[in-house]
Amino acid sequence: MRSAKRLFIGLFLLPLVSVQLARAQEVENRPSIEAIKVENDQDINIDGALTEKIWLDAPVAGNFTQYRPKDGGTPSQKTEVRVLYSNKYIYVGAIAYDTAPDSITATLFRRDGTELSDWIYVNIDSYNDNRTAFTFAVNPRGVQKDVFYFNDVEEDLLWDAVWEAKTSIDDRGWVAEFRIPLSQLRFTSSNTTQNWGINFQRRIARTDEINIWAPTPREDFGMVSWFGNLTGIKDLSKPLRLEVRPYASIGLTRDETLEDANPFSNQNDFNVKVGGDFKYGITSDVTLTGTINPDFGQVEADPATINLTNFEIYFDERRPFFLEGNDIFNFGSTTSQNTFRTHTNFYSRRIGRSPSGDIYQAGISGEADYEDRPNETTIIGAAKVSGKTEKGLSVGLLTAITAEEKGTYFSSSNDETGKYLIEPATNYLVSRVTKDLNNGNAQIGGFLSSVNRDLNSGYLENYLHKSAYQAGVDGQYFWNNRNWGASGSLSFSSVNGTQEAITRTQNTSAHYYDRTDSEGLSLDSSKTSLNGYFGEFSIGKYGGQGLRYSLTYSEMSPGYEINDMGFQERADYRAPHYYLEYMNVDPKYFRFYLLWLYGGHAWNFDGDLIFNYYASGAYFQLNNLWTIVGTGGLTGTFYNDRITRGGPIMQRPKDWNFSLQLTTNSTKNFYVGANTYYRRDASGEIYNTNGLSFNFRPTGYLQLELSPTIVFERNTDQYVDYANIYAEAYGYTDRYIFSSIDLNYFMAEFRLDYTFSSTMSLQTYIRPLVVTGNYYGFKEFNEPGTYNFDEYDEESGEIVMQDECYGVDSPSCYLVDANADGTIEYAFQNPDFDYKTIQGNMVLRWEFRPGSTVYLVWQQQREGYFFKTTEFMPFNSVGNIFDQKPINIFLLKFSYWFGT
């Protein structure tokens, strides 16, 4: 025990008393570049040539060093960068010298793409806070990319700015010329002299080389905090930051799946929308952003899925307004490298979600033969304020109002049409504030969110919360060159509503207050609110040479509930997790490798061990630029307190798993990836997935990608149903019915991207999915805390399948004589299924002037769900999908940017 204590002190506590390097001294040792003022913007012609005399006279940022492959090594090619400024713009000129100009990788693709190419990056920390940066990049064909960095190392790839760049290729190499409006940056205009952080980066694709101006050690933590200094900028006037982007769209939906008898059948449904976005700079560092009647028709559809669990599926946000600048609302994420935490405090897809009410909840299912309802809730308007002051105070505020939505139903018996409420009018509010301390090495912050619904005493008040609130604080502190850090967060939640609504919340999969064998939880149907807390603390070494490690503790009370504004799978846990890794950026036999070990455990508040996992892994990049990733894991015995969906806990058998992934040289025009994952447990449960990916660039403007995957899964504890059955000897007893299930998946994604120019592109994809599920070996869970079942005997007649069962809406069903007394106690539908779907999407995008775009979109989906299992023949099934009737969506959208 004493040696363990000494080890803990050595790993985590001694650096707390180590001598800290002064950050001010580090900044002084960074390289500097002086910007030269341009008196007349007309003197600079953005043509990618850099022929104006002022470029020739400007100071040069040279002396780049390698970041990759050899940390701190000498670049294979020379690079020079110069900086100018005016009262309206920052100008950057870069010459990327190349001894083999015909080997420059100059690929053409859509803006913000990640395809293989040479690049020049300009990173500007105009806040000068060592944490935030605005990044502008261009490739030799003039393709632009912009990225927003926050928290020193985190990226917002969806941030879009309006700026210009031109490039040219000549016998020296290639040249890039940037013109970046000051209105796209954030800075304190009241300062007479601007002191900004800056860095330049050059990427050479053919050698997988990254060269950087201000040296940034790969082994050390941080990115923005290593920037050099930009000097010479003086007497900037406050820029007028006003941007307005109105849009108009025309859409046509052709739904051929509707029955002819459906009175709502309209195979040609036209839709015209008008709205817009705006940005206004309240100050030079605080911005108001808004959207009115937003349209997201050009956004890629969610992938199709099959969900056999009791948990909601998480889908990524894809709508630009909610993506851009969303980083300001990040809360509660510690610097842990391994944590049990899976929840998201702000899940923006709650805003404008699919309406939650239905005809069954409303009690009109007997009257409604046909129904017409919107797929999404209308967002009337949304606005957000975000920015950062000179003193390091960051603020973010987002509010949105969604409309009341009603569904329309038709009753054939009385030939009448009616309406009913499916989603109430709702106000969403989320706010965030952070304060940088100690020159960006520390930060404290707060978070507050609220959801308020106008339920009007309708049936939805028994299903939805009247209001939901969350408040919290967080902080982080780094030392020893930011290689060591500690962070933590604490938040509280409260949801309020009717007794029926709060009772339903207690019974959801996140809580299961009604769990029959819980010692500490009990369902309270008189409650009109539910409250809880979450906390997490992490400490570790995140950079520097040698080992890196972290230790994290998370705790969430049973009553914590944030699903109105956030995303949360479960509450009720206490979880310590740990992580250890070793990275070598300059090994003898490889180009790079990383080794890691980690583990984690979790207990619910009753003390049941609900998670018990150990894993290791390795990543190798070979000298030929192939990569190999391998992992292995072991799960010890633990208890699943969610699988019976409110019933007793079940012990889970031990299992083991491994994975292997291989990728060939991605700098080639054709490269391949292969991956496999295999898991098996002591009960015979299996999960095996195998995937391939083929990437082909036949020309500099065409890219093809094909990624097929086949999955086989055998579960021995698939939940089927619950029944309360009477037995003469015992009275009524709870029965939890399970089965084994064989699941087969085939999924694939084919993408074709054709780029006409740096401003016009065509992107297409086709995404089929085939899933079959065969249930067998039906059984009852018979003893809490074990993995014991009583399997129904088909030969003795305990379970019989037949075509029809009274009260069961299914083509076939099972009758169960659970007591083996000749009496049928209950019935359930045959859960076997065969699901097929295919999604297709085509988007033509033309940015006809900076910030102004035209979209032409075509989407198609075909889908079929059958209550039967057929032989798993994925390729035949993909062909059979086209027997299903399609839904086609066509959209033309035009937006125009007005800005200063």
N, C-alpha and C positions, 0 to 999 in steps of 0.2 A: 504493500500500500504506500509506504514511504517513497519507494522508487517511482511509483506511478505519479505521486504528487510532484516529485522533482521533475519528471518528464513534462508534466503539464506546465510547470513554472518555466521550464526551459523553452518550451514551444511557444507559449502564449504571453507570459507575463514579463520576461526579461526585456523584450523590445520596448515595453512601455517606459522603461527607465533609461533606454539607450539615448545617446546624443542625437538630436534631430538636426538635420541639415536645414539651414535657413532658406526658405523659398525665395526670398528676395535675392540672395546671393546666386541661387540657381538661375534666376531670370537674367541677372547681369552676365552670366556666362553663356547665355544663349546667343546665337548669331543675330545680327541686325541688318536690316535693309532700309534705306531712306527712300521715301516716295517723293518724286519731283512734281511740282504743281504745273498743270496745264491751264493757261489763262483763257484760252478759247477752245471749246470742245470741237469746233469746226476744224481745228488744226489736225485732229486725229481722224483718220479714215480707217474704219475697222474692215480690213481686207486680208488679214493674215500674212502681211508682208513685213511690217515693222520698218518701213523705209523712212519715216519722218525723223528729222534730225534729233528731236527731243528723246527719241528712243535710244539713239546712239550715245547721247550724253548722260543718260540715266545710270545710276550705280547698278552694278550687276550682283545678283545673288547666285553664286556658283558654289563650288566645293561641296557638292552633294556627296552623301555617303550611302552605302547600301543598307537597306533594312532587311531585304531578302534577295538572294539566299544567304549571304554571309553578313551577319549582323556587324555593322561598322566597317565593312569592306569597301574597296574601291569600285565605283560604278564601271560597267563595261563601256558606257557611252557618256559623253559630256553633256551637261545641261546648263543653260543660263536663263535667268528670269529677271525682268525689270518691272518696276511699279511706278505708275503715274497716278495723279488724282486731280480732280477739279471740284467745283462746288456741287456737281451733280453726280459724278461717276468716280469709280476706281477703275483704272486701266492696268491690265497685266499683260506683258508680252513675254513669251517663252520660246526659246530656240532649243529644240531637242536634236542635238547633233547625232548623226548615225553614220557609221562607216559603211553600212550596207543599206542605203535608202530603199532599195528594191525589196528588202526583207521586212520593212515596217508593216506591222499588222494594222491595216486600215479597214476595219469592218464597218459595214453600214447597217444600222438597226434603229429601232425606235428609241426615242429619248428615255433616259433613265434605265436603259437596258443593262444587263450584266454579261453580255456576250464578250467573248475574247477580243481584246483590242489593246493597242497602245493608248496611253492616257497621259494628260497633264492635269494635275489637281491643284487648285488654289484654295487654301483653308484660312479663313479669317476669323479671329477671335476679337470681334469689335467691342464686345463687352469688357475684354481684357480681364476675364474672371478665372482663367485657367480651367474652365469647365465647359464652355459653350463655343461652338464654331459654325460658321456658314461656309459650306464647301461648294465650289463650282469646278466642274471638270469638263473637258472636251477631248474627243479623240481625233485622229488625223483626218477623218471624213466630216468633221464638224458636228458630230453627235454630242448633244449636251447631257449632262447629268448634274443634279444638285442634291446635296445631303445636308441635314441639320444634325449636329452633334450636341449631346447634352450629357451631363454627369461624367464628363471627361472622355468616356469611351463608348457611350451608347449612341446608336444611329436612328434617325428618322428618315428613311429612304423615300417617304412620300411627300416630303416638303418640296414645294415647287416655287421657284422664283422666276421673275421675268428679267432676262438679261441677254446679252449678245456675245457671240464668239465666232470668229472666222479662222480657218486654218489653210495651210498650203504645204505641199511636199516638194522639196527641191533636192539638189545634189548634196546639200549640207545635212539633210535630215528632214525634219518637219517643224513648222512654226505655228504657234497658237497665239491669238490676240483676243483678249477679253475686254468687254465693257460692262461693268457691273454698276447699276444705279445705286446710289447711296440709300435710296428709299427701300431697297431690298435688305439692307443691313439694319442692325439695331445698335445704337450708340448714344452717348450723352452729348448732345450738340452744344450744351452750355460750356463745355471744356474748350478753352482756347487752343490747347495742344492735345491732339489725340494720341494716345499710346495704345496700340493694338498688338495682339498676338497674331502671328502669321506663319504659315508653313507651305512649302511647295513639295509636290510629289510627282515623280515620273514613273510610269509603269511600262515596261518593255515586255510584251506578251511572249515573244518567241523564246525568251530565256526565263520566263516566269520571274522577272526581276522587278523589285521596287526600290527606287532610289529616293532619298528624302533630304531636304535642305537642312532643317534643324534636326540633329541626330536624335533618334527615338529608340532606345534600346528595346529589343523585342522581349527580353526577359523581364523588363520592368513594367509596372502597371502605369497606365495612362496613355493619352494621346494628345489631347488639347494642352495638357499641362506641360508638354515638352516643346511647345511652339517657340519660334524665335520672335524677334521684336520688329514691328513696323513703325518707323519714326518719320518725322518730317511733315505730317499732316496737321495743318493749322487753320484756324479761323473758318471752320465749316459752318455754313448757315443751316438752320433747321430745315430739313427737306419736307416739302408737302407730300405726305404719304397718303394718297387717295387712289384706290383702285375699285373699279366697278366692272363686273362681268355679267351682263344680262344674257339670257339664253332663251331660245325657243325650240321646241321639239315637237315632232309629229310622229306618233306611233300607231302601228297596226298590229293587232293580235288576232291570229286565226287559230281558233281552238276546235279541232276536228274530233275531240274526244267526247264532246257533249252529245247527249241523246237528242234525236229529232223531236221527241215529245217534251223535252225540257223547254219550258216557256222562256227561260233565260238564255237559251242557245242563240248565240250571235257569232257566226263564224268570221265576221269582219267587224271587229271592234276597234274603231278609230279613237285616238286620244291625242288631244292637243294641249300642251303645257307651256306656260310662260313663267319665268321667274328669274332669279339672279343671285349672285354673290357680291359682297363688297368687303373692302378693307379700308380702314381709316386709322391713320397714325395719330392717336390722341396726344402722344409726345413722340420724341424721336426713338424711344425705347419701349413704348406701350402701344398695342394695336387692338383695335376693335374689328372683329370679323363677323360677318352675318350672312345668312342665307334665307331667302324667301321662296317658299314653294319649291324646294329643291327637287331635282330630277337626277336619278342615278341609273338611267337606262343603259348607259355604256359600260356599266360595271359587270364584271364577270360573275356568273351565277355560282351559287354554292354547289359543291360536289354532292352527288346523291349518296345516301348512306342507308344502312339497315341498323337499327338500334334494338338490341335484345336485352339491354340493361335497364335499370330503373333510374338512370342518370341522364340529364340533359346533355346533348351533344354541343360542343363549343364550335362555333364558326367564326372565322376571322372577319374583322371589319374590312370592307372593301370600298366604302363610300368616301370620296375625297374630302368632303368637308369635315368629317369626323376623324379622318386619318391625319390630316395635316396639322402639325402642332400639338398632336395628342400627347406628346411626351410630357408636357407641363403637368398633366393630370396623373402621372405615374406616382403612386403612393404605396408605401408599405413594403416595397421590394428591398430587402437587405442585400448586402454584398455576398451573401452565401453562395457557395458553389454546389450545394446539395441541401435541399430542404423538402419537407413534407407539404409545404404550402402549395396549393394549386389554384387558389381563388384569385379573381381579378376584381379589384375594388370598383373600377369604372369600366363597364362593358357597354360600349356605346351602341351596340346593336339592340339594346333595350329600347332605345329611342326610335320610334317608327317600326316597332316589332309587328309580327303577325298578330291580328286581333285574337284575344284569348277566349271570348265567349263562344258558345255554340248552342244548337237547338236542344240538346239534351240538358245542359245546365239551365237553360231558359224554360224547360218543361213544355216545349211545343213540338217535340219530336214526332208525336202522333199526328200532328196537323201538317207538318212540313214534308211534302213529297220531293220537292226540288228547292234548292237554295242557291242564292247568288251572294257572294261575299268578297270583299277585297282581300288581297294577299298581304297587304301591308297597311299600317296605320299612317294616315296622312300627317306629315310634318308641316304645320302651318308656317312656322318660322323658327330659326335658331340663331343664336349669337354667342360669341365668345370674346373675351378680353384677355390678352396675354402680353407679357413683357417682363423686362428686367431692368431695374433702376441701376444707377451708378453705384449705389451702396450695396449691390448684390442681392436686392430683394426681388424675387420672382413672384409674379401673381398670375393666376389663371382662373377665369370664371366662364362657365358655359351654362346657358339656359336654353331650353327648347320647349315648345308647346305643340302637342299633338292633338288632333281633332277627335271628337266623338265619332265613332264608326258604327254603322248599322248594317245588318244583313237583311236581305229580302228573301222571303220564302213563298212558295206557292202550294196551296192545298187543292188537290184534285177533287176531293169529295165535295167541296162547296165552291170550287172554281174561284177562289179568292187569293189575293196577294196580300201579304203582311210584312211588317218590318219589326225588327227587334234589335236591342243594343248588343253589340259584341265587343266594344272597347270604349271606355269612358274617356272624356277629355282629360288630359294629364299634363302636368308641368314637371319638368326635370331640371334640376339644378345641381351643378358640381363645381366646387371651388377648391383652389389649391394655392398655398403660399409657402415659399421657402426662403431662407436667408443664408447666404454664403458667409463663412467665417474663416479666419486664419488663411487669407489669400487663396480661398477655394479648397483648402484641405479639410474643411469641416462644413457641415450644413445641418440646419434644423428646419423643420417644416410642419405644416398642418394641413388637414384635409376635412372637407365637409361636403356631404351630398344629401339631397332630399328628393323624394318623389311624392307628389300630391295628386290624388285622383278625385274627380267629381263623380261620385258613385250614385248620387241621387236616390238612395234607398232602393235601387233595383236589385235584381237577382245577383248581379256581379259583386255586390258587397259581401256576399257569402263566399266568394272565391278569391277576391283581390284585396290587398291592403289599402286602406284609406290613405295611409301615409307611411313612408319609410325614411329613416334617417341614419346617417353614419357620420361619425366624427373621429378624428385621430391625429396623432402626432408621430413624427419620425425624425431620425437624425443619423448622421454618419460622421466618422472622424478618421482621417488617414494620417500616418506619420512614416518616418524613415523613407523619404523619397516617394511617398504614396504606395509603397510596397506592402505596408501593413495597414489594416483597417478594422474598425469596429462599427457596427450599425445596428439599429433597432427600430421597432415601430410598435405602437399600441393604438388600438382603435376600438370603438364601441358602436353597437348597432341597436336600433329600436324600430320595430314594425308595429303598426296599430291598425285595428279594424274590428269587425264584429266578432262575437264569440265563435261563430261558424268559420270565419276566415282564419282566425288564429289557430283554431283546432286543426284545420286542414294543414296549416303550416307546420304545426308540431308533428303531423303524421307524414310529412314529405320525406323523401329519401335522404335529405340533408340532415334530418334530426331523428326521426322515429322515436318520439317520446313514448309511443305506445308499445315499445319493445317489451315482450312478455317477461323476459328474464332479467331486465335491468334492475339493479339495486338502487341506483340513484335517480333514474328518470321515471316520471309518471305523467300521463296525459292529464292536463287540467283544462276541461272544456269550458270553464268559466272565464278564462283569460281573454282580455281584449288587447293585449300587447305582448310582445316577446322581445327580450333584451339579451344581449350577450357581449362578449369581448374577444379580441384576438391580440396576441402579442408574439413578437419574434425578436431574437437577439442573435447576432452572428459576430464572430471575431476570427481573424485569420491573416495569413500571409498570402498576398495575391500577386506579388511580383518579386523580382530579384532572382539571383542565382540559387541553385539547389532546390530543395523541396519547397512546395507550397501546400498550404493546408488551411482548412476552415472547420470551425465547430459552430453548430447552429442549434438553437432550441426554439420550438414553436409551440404555442398553446392556443386552442380555440375552445371556448365554452360551448355547451350544448345549445344555448339559445342564440348564438351568433347567426344572423340572417341578413344577407345583403343582395339577394337575387332580384330585387326590384331595380337596382341600379348596377349591380355587379354580376359576377358569375361565381357560383359556389357549388361544389359537389357535396361536401359534407362538413359538419361541425363535430364537436365532441372529440378532441384529441389532445394529447401531450406528446411531443415528438422531438427527441434529440437526433441529429444527423451529423455526420462527419465526412471529411473529404481530404484526400492526400494525392498530390501529383508531382511528377518530375518531368521537366521539359529541358531538352537539349537542342539549342538552335544551331549548333555547329558540330555535329557528331562526325566521327571518323568514317563510318561506313554508310551513313544515310545523309540525306539533305536536311532532315528534321525529324524528331520524334517526340512523342508525349506519352507518358505512362500515368495511370491513375488507379486509385483504390477508393472506394467509398462504401458507406453503409448507413442504415437508418432503422429506427425502431419507433413505434408509436403505440400508445395505450389510450383507450377511451377513459372517461372519467370514472367508470366502474372498475378500472384497473385491468381490463382485458387487453391482451397484446393483440393489436389489430394490424401491425405491419412489422416485418422482420426480414430485412434484406441486406445482402452483401454482394458487391460487384467489383470487377476490375476491368481494365481496358487498356488498349494501346493504339496509337496512331503513328504510322510511319509514312514519310514521304521519301521515296527512293530517288537516287540520283538521276534516273531517267524520267522523273516527274510522275511516276505512278504513285498511287496512295493505297495503303492497306490499313483498314481499321478492324480491330477485333475486340469483342467484349465477352465476358462470362459472368454469370450471376448465380446466386444461390438464395433461395427463400427458405428460411426456417419455419417451423410450425408456428402458426398464428391463428387468430379467430376472426371470422368475417361476421361483423355485426350488422351488415346491410343485406345480405343475400336472401334472407327469408322475408324481407320487405315488411319489417315490423314484428317478425316472429323472433324466436330465440337465436342466439349466436351459434355459428357452426365452425368447427375446427377445420382448418385447411391443411391438406397434406404438404409435405416438403416438396419443393420443385427445384429444378436447375435449368439454366438456359445459356445459350451462346449465340453470337452473331458474327458475321464476317462480311466485310464490304471491300470491294476492289474496284478502283477506277484507273483507267489508263491515262496517258498524258493528255490533259485537257487543252494543251496549247496546239494540238493537232486539229486539222479540219474534220477528222473523224475520230471519235473516242467513245469508249464503252464503259459502262459501270455495271457491276453485278453485286447483289446482296442476298444474304440468306439469314434467317433467324429461326431458331428452334427452341421450344420450351416443352418440358415434360415433367409431370409430377408423379407422386407415388401411387395415385389412383388410376393412372393410365391416361390422364388428360394430356392432350397434345396441341401445340400451336406451332405451325410451320408456314413461313412466308418466304417466297423466292421471287426476286425481281431483277429485271434487266433494264438498262437505259442505253439508247443509241442516240448519239448526237452527231449530226452531219452538217458541215458548212460547205456545200459544193461551190459557192461563189461568195464574194464579200458582201452580198446583199440578201442571201437566202439562207435560212437556217431551218433544219428539220430535226424533230425530236420525237422519239417513240419510247414509251416507258410501260411495258406490260408487267403485271404482277399476278401471281397465283398464290392463294392462301388455302391451307387445309387446317381446320380447327375441330378438335373433338373435346367437348366439355362433358364432364361426368356429373355436373351439378347445375344444369340449366333450370332456372325457376320456371314453372309452368302455371300453377294456380294455387289458390287457397280455398279451403272448404271448412265449414263448421258442421261436423257430422255427429248424429246421435247414435250412441251405442247403449244398449240396455244395461250393460255392466258398468259403464262409466259416465253416462249422460252425454252431454254435448262436449266434443273435443275439437281442438284446432288441428287441422291437417294441412301440411305444407307439401305440395306435390312438385316433384322434380323429375328430371329425365336426363338421359344422355342425349347429345345432339351432335351430328356430323354437319359441319358447315363447310361449304366450298365457295370460294370467291375467285372471280376473275375480274380484274380491273386493268384499264390501260388508258394512256393519254397520248394522243398524237397531236403535235403542234407543228404548224408551218407558219413561219414569219417571213414576209417579203417586204423589203424596205426600198421604196422608190427613191427617196432622198432623205436627208437628215430631218425633214419636216413632214414627210408623208410615209405611212407604213400600213401594211395589211397584216393583221394577226388573226390566226384561226386555230381552233382546237376541236378535237372530237374526243369524247370521254365516255366509253361504255363501262357498264358494271353489270355483272351477272352473279347472283348469290342463290344457292340452294341450301335449305335447312331440313334435315331429316331427324325427327325426334323418335326415340325408342327407349325401351327399358324404363318405363314410368314407375315411380317409386315415391314413398313418403319418407320424409325426414323424421326419424323416430326418437332421437335422444339429444337434447340440447348440449352444446359443448363438445360434440363428437362429430365424426363423419360417417355415421351409421344410418342406413336406409332400409326400409322394408319394400322390396320390389314387388309390384303387382304381378300375379301369375296369370298369363293369358290362357294357359291350358285349362286351369280350374275355373275360368270365367270371372276372375276378379276384375278384369278389364276387357272390354269388348269394343271393337270399332264397328260402327255402322254408318250408313249414308245420312241418316237424319236423326236428330235428337230434339225432343220438345224443349223449347226455350233457348236453343243454341243456334245462332245464325252462322252456319258454316256448311259447306258442301258435304263434310263428313265430321264425325265426332266420336268421342269415347264415352262409354258407360262404365261406371266404376261401382263394384260391390266391395267397398272398403272393409266391411265387417265379415265378409265371406259367409253371409247368412241367407243368400239368395235374394236380397233386396238391393235395388240400385239406389245408392245414397246420393250420387251426384253425377253430372256429366260436364264435359268441357269439349271445346272444338278441337279438331285435329290441327295442331299448330304447324304441321309441315308447310313449307312454302317454297315458291320459285319466283324470284324477283329479277326482272331485267329492265335496264334503262340505258338510254344513250343521250348525251347532251352534246350539242354542237354550238359553236360560237364563231362569228366572224366580225371583226371590227376594222373598218377603214378609218384611219385618223389622219387629218391634214391640219397642221398648224400653219395657217396661211399668213399669219403675222405673229410676232412674239405675244404669247398669252391668249391668242384667239384661235379657236379650233372648230373644225367640222367633224362630226362623227356620223358614220353610216354603219348600222349594226343589224346583224341578223342572228337570232338565236332560235334553236329548235330543241325540243325535248320529246322523246318517246318513252313510255313507261308501261310496264305490265306487272301486276302482282297476282299470283295464282296460289290458291290454297291446296297445293299439292307439291310433291317432290318428283322431279324428273331426273333422269340420268344426267350427271354433270358433264356436259359437252360444251365448253365455253365458246368455241369458235362457231359451232352451229347456233348456239344461243344468241350470239351477237348478231348473226344474220337474221334470226327470228325476231329480233327487236323491231325490225322494220315492218313486221306485220301489225305493230301497234300504231294507232292513229297519232299524228303529231300535234304539238302545239308550236306554232311559229310566231315569232315576234320580230317585227321590223321597226327600226327607229332611225330617224334623221334628226340630228341635234346640231344646232348652230350656236356658238357663244362668241362674244366679242369683248376684248379687254380694252378698257379705257383706264389709263393710269398716268401718273406723273413720275 
